[in-house]
């Protein structure tokens, strides 16, 4: 979407460092597991969000975004496109600052709703690919 590169930079360098990773479980074969590990390496606090509410990468998991008892800055979405819009709406409801739809997670209507609600939004991109491109700014 137009303006995504500005949103990518802002989310990765200017917003807070607490990332709820929706769909993150202890399954090492899933993309969310590796992406969460990269986010941690770049100083982000990850919060696993999965119905199993597992502890992953040393961080306590929660069954839903609404169950998280502290501020979440970014909601990183690893669910199918047909479910992603609901997650984006929940992110707005909990007061997150941004929503990030992973590669192949696409919902144009959710993108527009999320932006209209005042949140930054990135769709069909991966922070584990984008964050190293920013170099030292990503660690600021």
C-alpha positions as CSV (number, residue, x, y, z in Angstrom):
1,X,0.0,0.0,0.0
2,X,1.1,3.6,-0.6
3,X,3.1,5.0,2.3
4,X,4.0,1.5,3.7
5,X,7.7,2.2,3.7
6,X,7.2,5.3,6.0
7,X,5.0,3.1,8.2
8,X,7.6,0.4,8.3
9,X,10.3,2.8,9.4
10,X,8.0,4.5,12.0
11,X,6.8,1.2,13.5
12,X,10.3,-0.3,13.7
13,X,12.1,2.8,15.0
14,X,9.7,5.2,16.6
15,X,6.9,3.3,18.3
16,X,7.3,1.4,21.5
17,X,9.0,-2.0,21.7
18,X,6.2,-4.3,22.9
19,X,5.0,-6.5,20.1
20,X,2.1,-8.9,20.5
21,X,2.6,-11.7,18.0
22,X,-0.8,-13.2,17.2
23,X,-0.4,-16.9,16.2
24,X,2.9,-17.4,18.0
25,X,3.3,-20.8,19.6
26,X,6.2,-23.0,20.6
27,X,6.1,-24.7,17.2
28,X,9.6,-24.0,15.9
29,X,8.6,-24.9,12.3
30,X,6.2,-21.9,12.1
31,X,7.3,-18.6,10.7
32,X,6.0,-16.7,13.7
33,X,8.6,-18.5,15.9
34,X,11.6,-17.3,13.9
35,X,10.2,-13.8,13.3
36,X,9.6,-13.4,17.1
37,X,13.2,-14.5,17.7
38,X,14.5,-11.8,15.3
39,X,12.3,-9.1,16.9
40,X,13.8,-10.0,20.3
41,X,17.3,-9.8,18.8
42,X,16.6,-6.3,17.8
43,X,15.4,-5.4,21.3
44,X,11.7,-5.8,21.0
45,X,9.6,-7.5,23.7
46,X,7.4,-10.1,22.2
47,X,4.1,-11.3,23.7
48,X,2.8,-14.6,22.3
49,X,-0.9,-14.5,21.6
50,X,-2.3,-18.0,20.8
51,X,-5.3,-20.0,22.1
52,X,-2.8,-22.3,23.9
53,X,-1.3,-19.3,25.7
54,X,2.2,-20.9,25.7
55,X,5.4,-19.4,27.0
56,X,7.6,-18.8,23.9
57,X,11.1,-17.4,23.8
58,X,10.9,-16.8,27.6
59,X,7.8,-14.6,27.3
60,X,4.4,-15.6,28.9
61,X,1.7,-16.2,26.3
62,X,-1.9,-14.9,26.4
63,X,-5.0,-16.5,24.7
64,X,-6.2,-13.2,23.2
65,X,-5.1,-9.6,22.8
66,X,-7.8,-8.6,25.4
67,X,-6.1,-10.8,28.0
68,X,-2.8,-8.9,27.9
69,X,-2.7,-6.7,31.1
70,X,-0.2,-4.1,29.8
71,X,0.2,-1.7,26.8
72,X,0.9,-3.3,23.4
73,X,2.6,-1.1,20.9
74,X,2.4,-3.2,17.8
75,X,0.2,-6.2,16.9
76,X,2.0,-8.6,14.5
77,X,-0.5,-10.8,12.8
78,X,0.3,-14.4,11.7
79,X,-3.2,-15.6,10.9
80,X,-5.1,-16.3,7.6
81,X,-6.3,-13.3,5.7
82,X,-9.9,-14.1,6.4
83,X,-9.2,-13.8,10.2
84,X,-6.8,-10.9,10.1
85,X,-9.4,-8.2,10.0
86,X,-10.9,-9.2,13.3
87,X,-7.4,-9.2,14.8
88,X,-6.8,-5.7,13.5
89,X,-10.1,-4.5,15.0
90,X,-9.1,-6.1,18.4
91,X,-5.7,-4.3,18.1
92,X,-7.5,-1.0,17.8
93,X,-9.8,-1.9,20.7
94,X,-6.9,-2.5,23.1
95,X,-5.2,0.8,22.1
96,X,-2.3,-0.6,20.1
97,X,-0.4,2.0,18.0
98,X,0.2,-0.2,14.9
99,X,-0.8,-3.4,13.2
100,X,1.5,-5.5,11.0
101,X,0.1,-8.1,8.7
102,X,2.7,-10.6,7.8
103,X,3.6,-11.8,4.3
104,X,0.6,-13.1,2.4
105,X,-1.8,-11.7,5.0
106,X,-3.9,-9.3,3.0
107,X,-7.2,-7.6,3.8
108,X,-7.7,-4.2,2.2
109,X,-10.9,-3.4,4.2
110,X,-9.0,-4.1,7.5
111,X,-6.2,-1.9,6.3
112,X,-8.5,1.0,5.6
113,X,-10.4,0.5,9.0
114,X,-7.1,0.4,10.9
115,X,-5.7,3.5,9.3
116,X,-9.1,5.3,9.8
117,X,-8.8,4.4,13.5
118,X,-5.5,6.2,13.7
119,X,-3.2,3.3,13.8
120,X,-0.1,2.7,11.6
121,X,-0.6,-0.3,9.4
122,X,1.7,-2.5,7.3
123,X,0.4,-5.3,5.2
124,X,2.0,-8.2,3.4
125,X,5.5,-7.5,4.8
126,X,7.7,-9.1,7.3
127,X,9.5,-7.2,10.1
128,X,12.3,-9.9,10.2
129,X,13.1,-8.9,6.6
130,X,12.6,-5.1,7.1
131,X,14.3,-4.5,10.5
132,X,17.9,-5.5,9.4
133,X,17.5,-3.1,6.4
134,X,17.2,-0.2,8.8
135,X,20.5,-0.8,10.4
136,X,21.4,1.0,13.6
137,X,18.1,3.0,13.5
138,X,16.2,-0.2,14.3
139,X,18.1,-0.5,17.6
140,X,17.5,3.1,18.6
